[in-house]
Structure formats: structure tokens, C-alpha cells
């Protein structure tokens, strides 16, 4: 897909001067600086914190977690410092349905979920967008290190941020065109160091606050214990090699993920890695070179910069049966070159309770290790055809 700059292209457009903006304030330094910057630029800023789960019932106060009562207090304190109204929105129900329940379903079907993608799509942006509309506010802003680009085809797409270490475009591929049009990312072209410097110069109470871990509802990072509390019955089975020979027993396939090496409890002549997890309960192991993947299937595809019509034209036998681009298969990994073709559109229900939707075949032009079913695959144009990275589309990695 060729991408050429045009007069239609806009990069990270700011909301109209003086307009009302809802800022999602997590209690961290990034969103605090966003609220401060917009306030200083003359916007009518409303701070909102999203309460997404019952902390008191499930969180050890000694464990570090985001979205905690302390975070709400910090966000409220920043609101008082910079003199903006601040509200807490109860989002427990939508978070449980869209994020936590799906997390459990994915592990129950031998997949490794990516809850941050679902949280951004359905809660941090989807539900917040709906609330903003209820308040007659046209713009939402967050502290993500990403930007928005309006492309020559008229579509909006997430683009990568300037701070490569904090680039969060991977987690945002599920946002709708309607949400993208209403979203502003003030930190798109800033680094974390610059953000902290602003916070310190203004004396914000969160200026030196540490970053929290990724999965907010598992503060001790023990997802196995979380699954047990949710009533998941672990599926015991065998460790096997690729020829089917039994290497040992395990107490539950839900305890493993593709690419895992540590914690297998198997003594072997060479290190073994998880290659596949079967729904039957068997976990397939092999040496590191067998973790390399050259092709896989993506389903539940969400189009962003690339339209659905453009994608469906990539059918086998057509003049444009595939496109080249780059794909990122995990957060903080480098996108690699790939060739993508359209397989089908299905109304079948997938492992996580959602329609399979559009399915793509992805051929990797350079092998990648441990491509994991249940994780997200996010696609970018080839480097040589675009001045900077923007998201074409994304989806869920299915079985190879």
C-alpha cells in the first residue's frame, strides 16, 4: 500500500481553542501533565478517573497496581492543584464484561490474552467517549505516547509517538474512527523525561510517582491465582515433544504460554520452550529454533488506516492479492516485514466469545520467535512508503 503525503493529511490535530476537553486522569504523571498543559492553553478541562474494578475485595494494599484508590486520590489532588473539576466514573461492569471475563475465557481456551488492548478499546476510550458525549463534550484527551494522523483516504489512524521506549500505538489499534476523530494526544511528540520535567517545574504531587505494572487487576502479577479465584478448572495433561512422545506431566495448560522456558520442571539435554498449547491439555515443547514462526492467521481484524474495502480486495487470484507491510506481534517488539492476504469473513464465534470476522494470512518475510495465539498483531506500512509509522489494522493471532 503506497502512502504519499497530501493536502488532506493532518497530524495530531488539536481541539478548537477554548473548547471543553475531558482528560482521562489515571493518577499518574502523564495524564496529570496533559491536564496541566491543556489548562494552560486555555481549554475548559474536566478531569475524569475511571474506577474499573473492586480494589478492596481483590487487592493487597502492599502490592503496586494502577487504578487503585491511591491513584484516584492522586488524580483528585492534581485536579485541585491545577483548579479543574474532577469526577470518578464507575466502570466496573463494562470492565468486568469486556476485559476480565474475556481474560478468563482466553486462558480457558489455550490462548494468552492482551487485556490492555481490550481496556483501551472498550473502557478507556469507548466508555469514556460515550460519557463525554452525554456531557456534550466533543474531545477526550489521554496521556498515551501516541498520535493521530488523518490520511489521504480520509481515515484516521494511530501513529507512533516520539518516545520510542514509551510508544503505545500497539495497544490502540482497536479504536473506532468515531473515537479517533474525538481524541487528542498532547504527549505525541514528547518524551517521558520531558513530561516529568514539566511536572517537577510545576510542583505536581505525582511528578516523581513510579509507573505501575501493566495488568491492573492482577497486582501481584500471578494470573494463575486470579484464574483460580474466577473458578477456572485447570486442565491437566502431558508435556510432549513434536513427535508426540511424553516428556512429563503438568497440572494445568492454563499455567503456560507460548515461548515460555522457565518453570516447566522438565530436565532435558537442552533448554525446552513451549511451542504450542493444545485445548486437550497437552503442552508441546521443543528447542529454541523451533519457536521461530514464518506464517500465522489473524482474526477479529479491526481496520484503522486501511479501510475494509481495501482489505477485502486482497483476495487470492486478484491483481492485488496481498500487500507488504510490517507486523508487531507483542508490545515493545520491533515490527518485522510481512506479506498480508485476505482469507475470508466469518460469522463464527471465536474462542473469546466474539465473531471471528475478517481473517488474514500473514507471511513473515523474516522469522519471529514465539508468535502467541491470543495476542495482538498490529500492522504498519513498509518503512520505505511512509514518512512515519501509522496503524493500518490489527487483530488477534489465531492458530497457525
BELWO-V772327 format. One line per field, one symbol per residue. phi: phi as a letter, one per 20 degrees, with the letter a starting at -180 (. if undefined). A space follows every 10 residues. Layout:
phi = ???
//
This chain:
phi = .eccgbfffc dlfefggmfe cedfdeoeff fffgffffff eneeedecdd edbeffeccf feeebemegf ffffffffgf femcfccdde cgfffffedf ffgfffffdm cdfcffffff fedgdgffff ffffemdecd ccefebccce egenedbfdf efeffdgdgg edfefffffg fedcdfegdc dfffffffff femffdgdff feffefecfe mdfffffffe nfefdfadec efenffdrdc erffecbgnf dfnemdebfb gdcfebceff ofdedafgfe efcdaaddcl fdecfeefff fffedgnefc fbceaccddb fmeegdfbcd ceeaccefee fdndfgmfdc dddeebfcel fdgofedddc ffgfdbfbfb efabadfdff
//
